[in-house]
Amino acid sequence: METLKKRSEFLAVAKGGRVGRRAFVLQALKSDSNGAPRVGYTVTKKTGNSVVRSRIKRRLRAAVAALDPSDVPAMTDFVLIGRETALSLPFEDLVSDIKSGLPLALDPRSGQRRPRSSAHRGKPAPNAASSRKQG
């Protein structure tokens, strides 16, 4: 599989669907490219130092290489955002998580984030003001 290299390609895929797994977050977007699927790998600095980040990327690359070509939809771009769990998860589980996440990430509804309730935004609950004692 070809890899994504440019920042603009990563940003375009980020606007598509998204599905979370134990060891990574998978983003996907149908592309207008020549038909071959492309994949990009990224691991944030908060995950660990460069050695840890590189090990995570190598495991993710190996897991994608272990996929059967028929499991990967054509004309799609994918981005795997690695988590630290990718180091301890058994390799077979890593491959099966990628395989099961590919069709889900292409679902247009999977990229939508659910709105948080007002209690999570730091706003007081509607009846919280009436329960306070004034005095």
C-alpha angles and dihedrals in degrees: 000000000000119000132231112241110167125078091229090060091052091048091050092053090048088066091061132071124317135198129181124222134177096265103026149003114246120209121187139182134176107245136203093224126123093287102267112119116242129204135196130196128209136167121185123233092243087069093070146287123317094272092056093044092050092049090052092050092048091052091048091049091050091049092052090047089053092058119104110247090235090061092063116076115233123242094028136120121214134190122196114202105198126221128198090253088072088078096058102033114101112258094239090055090050091054093046091049090054092046093050093044098053098077092039093054091054090058106106092219093057093072093057116098119221113241114247120239119252091255090066095052095063094256116134118252114260094254096038093093093055093053094056119098115233121202 
